[in-house]
Amino acid sequence: MSEPPLPAQPITASFRDPAGSVFRYRERVLRVVNETGAADLEAFLASQSGRKLMASGAVVPTRALDPAECRELLADPSVRELYEARGGQTILEHERVDFPSFPYEWTAEMLHAAGTLTLDLAQALLADGLGLKDGTPYNVLFRGPEPVFIDVLSFERRQPGDATWLPYAQFVRTFLLPLLANQAYGLGLDQILTTRRDGLEPEEVYRWSKPSQRLRPPFFSLVSMPTWLGAKHKQDDTSIYRKKLLSDSEKARFILDHLLDGLRRTLHRLKPVEGKISVWSDYMATNNNYTTDHFQAKQRFVGEALAEFRSRSVLDVGSNTGHFSAIAARGGAKVVALDYDPVVLGTVWRQAREEKLEILPLAVNLTRPSPGTGWRNQECASFLDRARGKFDAVLMLAVIHHMLVTERVPLADIIDLAAELTTNLLVIEFIAPDDSMFQRLTRGREELHQDLTPELFETLCARHFETVRMQHVEGTSRRLYLLRKRA
């Protein structure tokens, strides 16, 4: 007698969009589309602007599966259950983005780029009688430094006489006001967006602002006017959400185009500036305890390690301005660069975009990584859930002493996590307690780390890795290790 089949594993799928649901299936990104979204989707896929936007990479390349492919997928009971529960009519497949990220992990530069893309799409679609019904950064992911719009069900057929853009307020709350709060008050996007999926309300920013700010642009239009008018507006008045149709379709399009241009001008005013100073912005230039010769030796060590093992996916922990991320990317790797300083990451993003390098900078502190967020903490996966086993090389250069001293993370736990993140290589720098940078961090409490020796470090690494080679940095107590994960 044969064994009964194992029960199908339920599929986790998105649920907020009434027109369909995204789900992952065997490394594929698929979307069930129901009757609500089918006609708008077909209009977008058939439009000239839709084809052009997907070909350029501005919108994620997408195709509708043919009947045979759908039948094959629906043979899996878990897929069929989702399909029927959502009233499915068709299934789409999206080109997969290697490493998904979320707005609370971005730099202000990245949020600005995502906002620019959103407005570009809204205006490009007008020529084909289409519109964009959502204005949220959660519809955007990044391929390296470039934003890509991923929600094809956000496109809709536009009524010719419609002169409104209903996502206007959503765009202000999730793009413009977070950028304003970042620019005016130095608030990081993680402080704003981790617990505020819908962004900031004007009234909230109004309470933070000084009287002298409230009459100056862009505070006046984004914060003060909405707050003053909102106080006089009846909460149950829904008239502001009704579409106002004009008899002249060209006039309606002109008004809508002008409205989007106004948002673009405000967005440009909030563009992050280059040259900001932070605690770590001068680290690579003057503050890294390396002579020129020593740094060049370190650079060779890292470059040769990545080239020897042909690393194609690299996580650079504590990337600072991205010097070693760039070395990896120039060698053909796709890189995720982590640092908790968004100012230095802005430099990484600009350089990557200028050189067209596959570097995704994320403002993530690995000792306090992004948690799972949303409903049941499952809508947006935690950073570690996305990162475990996704990289064939991890760089931890001049960073573990910060984790040891500042965050008090045990060395064994740091090595354990590195082994979870990499499938092959770990390039790591050991810095002894007598190093001046180490001593600056300990602030006279060196006795807490007196047992930290190269021998202890190597013993802990040996639980997960074998040493390919080690290089002692001449004239210092620093050591570079190339470690390979044990089978």
N, C-alpha and C positions, 0 to 999 in steps of 0.2 A: 504494500500500500504506500503510495507516494505521500511525501510531506505536503501539508497544506501551504499555499503561497503565503509569503509574509505580507502583512497588511501594508497598504500603500502609505507612505509618509505624507502627511498633509503639507501642502505648499504654502509658504508665506507669501502673501501678495498685498499690494497696495489697495487701499479701500476708499480713499477720499474722493477720487474722480468718479462721478456718476456714469461716465461714458466707457469706463474700462478699468483694467487692473494690470499692473506690471508684476511679473514674477520671474524668478531665476529657475532654470531647469537644466541640469547637467552642463553648467558653465555657459549656457545661452541666456540671453535677456529677451524675454517674450512678453507680449501684451495681449490680453483678451479684450476685444472691442465688442460692445453691444450695440443694439439698435440706436441708442441715443447718440453715439459718436460716429456711427458708420458713414453717414452722408457727408459730414464735415471732413472726416478723414479722407474719404475718396476725393473730395474737391481739392484738398491740399496736395495729395499725392499726384493728382492729375495736372496741377497748376504748373505754369512755367516757373514761377517764383519758388514753389516747393522743390522742384527738381534742381533748380540752381542752388538753393540754400543747402540741400543735402550734398550736392556735388562739391561745394566749397568747404564742407565740414562745419558750417555754422549751425546746422541742425543735424542731429545724429542720423546717419544713413539707416533707412528703414525699408523693409519690404513686407508685403502681405504674403503669407504662406499659401501655396496652392492646395487644392483639396486633398491630394494624396499626402502631403506633409501634415496637414491638419489631422487626417484620419490616423496617421501614425502616432502623433502626439496624444490624441484622445484615446488611444488604446491603453494609455496609462490611467488607471482609475483616479489617481490624485489630480491629474490635469483635467480629466472629464468632470470631476466634481466641481472644480473651480470654474470651468467653462459654463457649466449648467447653472451654477449658483449666480454667476454674473450675467446670465442671459446672453452668452457669447454668440456673435455672428461670424467673426473672423479672428485670426491670430496673426499678430505682427511679430517680426523679429528685428531687434535693434542691434546695430554694431556695438559690441561691448567696450565700455571705457575701462581701461586697465585698473585704475584705482579710484573709486568714487570718494568724493570728499563733500563736506557740507559747509554752508556759509559761515558757521561759527568757528571754522578752522582756517578760513581764508584771511588774507591781508586786505586792507582797505583798497589797495590797488586791484585786487582780484574782484572784490565786490563791485568796484567801479566798472571794470571790464565786463562783468556779467550784466550790469545795468545797461551799458552801451549796447551790448548784443541784443538785449530784450527790446530796446527801442528801435534798433536796426531792423529787427524782424517785423515789429509792428508796422513800420513804415514801408518795408519792402513788399508786404503782403497786400497793401491797399490796391496796387495796380491790378490784381487778380480778383478783387472783390472779396478778399479774405481779411480776417481780423485776428487779433490775439486776445483771448479772454482771460488770461492770467498774467499777473505781473509780479512774480515771486522769484527770488534767487534759488529756491529749491527745484526749479525747472532747469537749472544749469549745472553741468559738471565741467571739469577741466581735464583736457588732454595736455599734459605738460602745463605750459603757461597759458594755453589758449582755451577760452570758454566754448562750450558746445551746448546747444539747447536740446534737451532730451525728451520733452513732453509733446509729442505730435498731436495729442488730443486737446492741446490748448489752442489749436487753430480752428477757426470757425468761419462759416460763410457769413459775410457782413451784409446787413440790409443797406441798400444803396443810399437811403436818406438818413442813415444813422450818423450823427455828428458827435456821439459820445464815445469815451473809452472807459468802460466800467472798471478796469483794473487800476485806474488812476490813483485812487487812495491807497490801494495795496502796494503799488510801486513806491509811493511816497513813504509808507510805513516801513517797508522792508529794504529799500535801497537808499533813498535820499536822507531820511532821518537818521539811520545808523551811520551813514557817512558824515552827516553834520555833527552828530555826537562824538564821533571819532576825531573829527577835525577840531571841534571847539573845546572838547573836554578830555581828549586823550583816551576815551574809552575803547578798549579792544572789542572786536566783534564777538569774541567769546563771552564777554561780560554782557553784551546786548542780546545776542541771538540764541545762546544755548538754551535759555528758558523762555524765549519769546519767539515762537515760530512765526507769529504774525507781525514781528517788528515792534517799532515804537509808536506810541500815540502822540500826536502834537501836544496834548495837554501835559503829558509826562515831561517832554523836553521843555515846555513852557515853564514848568516849576523849577527846572534846573537853571534857566536862563536869567541873566541880569536884566533889569529894566532897560539899560542902554543897548542891549543886544536885540531886544524884541522889535525894535523899529528898523533894524538894519537888515538888508538882504543877506542870505536867503531866509533868515529867521522870520521876517515879517510875513512872507507868503507861505512858508512851510509850517510855521509854528504859531505865530500870534493870530493871524487872521482865522485859521481853522478853530483855534481855541475860543476866540471871541464869538465867532458865528455859531459854534457848537453849543455855547452856553445859552443861546437864544433859540436854538432849534429844538423842536419837539422830538423826543426819542422815538415815537411811534409813527413819524412821518416818513413814508417810504417813497415819496414822490421823487426824491433825488436819485433813486435807483432806476426810474423808468426811462426807457429809451425815448429820446426826443427826435422824431423823424421829420426831416425837411422834404419838401416837394422837389427841391433841386439837388440831385445827387452829387453834382460837381461841387456845389457850395458846401455840402456836408463833408465831402472828402477834404476840401480845402481847410475847413474848420478843424477837422480831426488831425490833419497833417500839421497845422499850426500849433495845436495843443501838444502834440508829441515833440515838436521843435522846442516848445517852451520847457518841457521836461528835460530835454537834451541840454539846453543852456544851463539849467539849474544843476544838472549832473556834472557838467563841465566845471562849474564854479566849485564843486565839491571834490574835484580831482585831487588825490593825494600828491603832495609836492615831494620832489626829490631832495636829498641832502639833509634829511632829519637826523638829529643826534640822539643816540640812546647810550645806555651803559656799555653795550657791546659793539657799537657801530665802528669803533676804531680798533677792534681786537686784531684783525688780520694785518693791519698796517703797523701798529706800534706796541701792541699789548699782549703778545703771545709767547714770550719767553724763548723765541727762536732767533738765532742769527740767520742771515741770508743763506749761508751754506747749509746750516742744519735744516732750514725749511725746504730747501731744494732737495735734500736727501729724503726728507719725509714725503715730499711730492713724488719723487721717483719710486719710492717704496710702494705707495698706494697705487700709482699708475701701473706699475709692473704687475702687481698682484691682480688687479682687475683685468688687465690684458691677458695674463697667463691663463686665467680660468674663464675668460670670455664671459664675464658677468653681463647679464642683459637686464636685470632688474635690481636696483640698488636702493637701499634705505640709508640715508645720511643723517645720523642722529646728532643734533647739535651742530647743524650745518654752518651757522653764522652767515657770512655773506656768500656762501656757496662755492668756495674755491674748489673743494674736492668733489662736490656735486658736478661742477662743470667738467672736471677731468673725466669723471665717469660717463657723463652724457656725450662728451666729444668722442669717447671710445665706443659709442653705440648703445649705451645703456639707457633705459628709462629710469629716472631717478625721482624718488620722493624725498624732499629735503625738509627735515624737521628742525624747528627752533622755537623757543618760547618768546623770542623778541620779534614782533612783527615789523619793526623798523628795518632790521637787517634782512628780513625775508622780502621786504619790498625791493631791496637791491637785487636779491636773487631772481625775483620775478621779472624785473626789468631786463636784466642781463640775459635771462633765458629767452625772453621774447625777442630781444634784439638779435641774438645769435641763433634763434630757432632751435634751441636745445630742449630736449624732452625732460624738463625738470618741473616737478609739481611742488612748489613751496607750501608748507602747511604750518600754521602757528599752533603747534602741539608740544606740550611739555610731556616727555615720555614718562616722567615720574607721576604725572597727574593727567593721563591721556583722556581724550574726549569720551564721555560715557555714551551708552545707548540712549537715544532720546525718542520722544513721541509716545504713542499709545503702547503701553506695556514695555516701554524702552526698546521697541523692536522696529519702529519705522525707519530710524536712522541707526545703523549698527555702530557699536563702539569702535574707536580707532583700532584697538587690539584685535577685535573680531575680524576687521578688514585686513589687518596687517600680518597676522600669524601665518607663516609659511608662504608668504607672497613674494619674498625676495631671495635671489640667489646669492646676494652679498649684502652685508650690513657694515657700515662704517661707524665706529664709535671713537672718534679722534678728539683728544683733549676734552672729554666730556664726563668720564666716569667719576672723576674726583668731585665734580659738581653734584652728581647724584649721591655720592657717598657722604659728602660733607654738608652740603646745603639741605638736602632732602632726607639724609640719614637712612638711605636705602642700603641694606646689606649687600656686600660685594657678590655673594653667592646668588642672591636674587637677580642682580643685574646680569650676571652671566647666564642664568637660567632663562631670563626673558630674551636675551640675544639669541639663544639657541632655539627659542620658539619662533622668532621672527625670520631667521635665515634658513634656507634649505641647503646651503653649502658653505659660504665663506663668512668669516668675521675678521675685519681689519680693525684692531683695537689698540689704543695707546694707554700704556701704564704710566702713571705719574706718581712718584713716591712722595711720602709726607714731607721730605726735606726740600721739595721743590717750592720756589718762592710763591708761585700761584696757589699751590695747595695750602701753604701757610697763611696766605692772605684770606683764604676762605675759612680756615679753622679759627682764626682770630684768637690765638693763644691756647687753643684746646687740642694741641697736637697729640696729647696722651690718649685721646679717644681712638687714634688710628695708628698707634705704635706697633701693632701687630701686622700692619699692611706691608708686606714684603713681596718682591718678585716671586719668591718661592711659593708663598701662599696664593698669589694670583695665578701662577701656572698650575698649581694643584687644583684650584677650583675650575679653571678652564678645561683641564684634562677630563673632567667628568663628561663633557659634551664634545670636546674638540681635540684634534691632534694639531700640534704645532708644525706648520710648514716651514716657517723661518721666523727669526727674531732679529731685530736690529736695535742695538743700543745707540742712542743719540749721543754722540761724543760730546763730552764736556757738561753733560746733564745727567740726571737720574731717570730720565725718560726712556721708555722702551716701546718700540713698535712691534706688534705681533700680527702675523698672518696665520690665522687658524682655519682649519677645515673641519666641518662637522663630521662626527663619526657616523658610520653607516648604522 
